[in-house]
Amino acid sequence: MGKKPKEVKRVVLDTNILVSALLFDGELCRFVELWQQGKIIPLISKDTFSELTAVLEYPKFSLSSTEIRSIIENEILPYFEVIETSEDDQGVCRDPMDDKFIDCALSASADFLISGDKDLTALKHYKSVKIVHASEFLRVYR
């Protein structure tokens, strides 16, 4: 008998994972394939989107406004579910700037929050959300 297909997972990707997946070659590019193939549903909120766009504008990435717009229009908007956050969990994470990812994940009933940030991954889970390293999540899809 064949393998049972993997259930589509609802995931929040923190900014460092998302930027790496979009801009660099390597293991994290697999996330782009997963959302394009419909194997994951990436979730984004107003606050997490604002952080993403600010990071994409960093001079070290040398992206023009046209390139940033193209990334948003071709890789974010067609695949990401935009979430209206209803949670307001403050002080959950050692770094209060990371609480917005937890709020997004809880508001969207995400299965996973995927991060490379030790302040987030140290939690391992919060309420119903599992918080994992990218490599840990990607092992499931190999």
C-alpha positions in Angstrom: 0.0 0.0 0.0 1.3 3.5 -0.8 2.3 6.1 1.7 -0.4 8.3 3.2 -0.1 11.9 1.8 1.2 14.4 4.3 -1.5 16.7 5.7 -1.1 20.3 4.6 0.4 22.3 7.4 -0.4 25.9 8.4 2.9 27.6 9.2 4.2 30.9 10.3 7.8 31.5 9.0 9.7 34.1 11.0 11.4 36.8 9.0 14.9 35.3 9.0 13.6 32.0 7.5 11.4 33.7 5.0 14.1 36.1 3.7 16.6 33.2 3.5 14.1 31.1 1.6 13.3 33.9 -0.9 16.8 35.3 -1.5 19.4 32.6 -1.0 20.2 29.2 -2.3 20.3 26.4 0.2 18.1 24.2 2.3 15.6 26.9 3.1 14.7 27.3 -0.5 12.7 24.2 0.0 10.0 26.3 1.8 9.3 28.1 -1.5 8.7 24.8 -3.2 6.5 23.6 -0.4 4.2 26.6 -0.6 4.2 26.6 -4.4 3.2 22.9 -4.3 0.5 23.5 -1.7 2.1 21.3 0.9 2.2 24.2 3.4 0.0 27.2 3.9 2.2 30.1 5.0 0.5 32.6 7.2 1.4 36.3 7.6 -0.1 39.2 9.6 0.1 42.9 9.1 2.9 43.1 11.7 5.0 40.2 10.3 4.5 41.5 6.8 5.7 45.0 7.9 8.9 43.4 9.3 9.5 41.4 6.2 9.2 44.5 3.9 11.5 46.5 6.2 14.1 43.7 6.1 13.9 43.4 2.3 14.8 47.1 2.1 18.1 46.6 4.1 21.0 47.8 2.0 22.9 44.6 2.4 20.4 42.8 0.1 20.7 45.4 -2.6 17.1 45.0 -3.8 15.4 47.7 -5.8 11.9 48.7 -5.0 10.8 46.9 -8.2 12.5 43.7 -7.0 10.9 43.9 -3.6 7.5 44.5 -5.2 8.0 41.5 -7.5 8.9 39.2 -4.5 5.7 40.4 -2.7 3.5 40.1 -5.8 4.9 36.7 -7.1 5.9 34.8 -3.9 3.9 36.3 -1.0 0.4 37.4 -2.2 -0.5 34.3 -4.3 0.5 31.8 -1.6 0.3 33.4 1.9 -2.9 33.6 3.9 -3.2 37.0 5.5 -4.2 36.8 9.1 -6.0 39.4 11.2 -4.4 38.9 14.6 -6.8 38.5 17.6 -4.2 37.4 20.1 -2.2 39.8 22.2 0.3 37.7 24.0 2.8 40.2 25.3 6.0 39.1 27.0 5.9 35.5 25.9 9.3 35.6 24.2 12.5 36.9 25.7 12.6 39.3 22.7 9.3 41.2 22.7 9.7 41.9 19.0 9.1 38.2 18.4 5.7 38.1 20.1 4.1 39.2 16.8 5.0 35.7 15.3 3.4 34.0 18.2 0.3 36.2 17.9 0.1 35.4 14.2 0.4 31.7 14.8 -2.2 31.6 17.5 -4.7 33.8 15.6 -4.4 31.6 12.5 -4.5 28.2 14.4 -1.1 27.5 12.9 0.4 24.0 13.3 4.0 25.3 13.4 6.0 28.5 14.0 9.3 27.9 12.1 12.2 29.9 13.2 16.0 30.1 13.5 15.7 32.6 16.4 16.8 31.1 19.7 14.4 33.3 21.6 11.5 31.6 19.8 12.9 28.1 19.4 13.8 27.9 23.1 10.0 27.9 23.8 9.5 24.7 21.8 5.7 25.3 22.0 3.3 27.9 23.1 -0.3 27.0 23.7 -1.3 25.0 20.6 1.6 26.0 18.4 4.8 24.0 18.0 7.9 26.1 17.6 10.6 24.4 15.6 13.9 25.0 13.7 13.6 25.0 9.9 15.7 21.9 9.5 13.6 20.0 11.9 10.4 20.9 10.0 12.0 20.1 6.6 13.1 16.6 7.7 9.4 15.7 7.5 9.3 16.6 3.8 12.4 14.8 2.6 
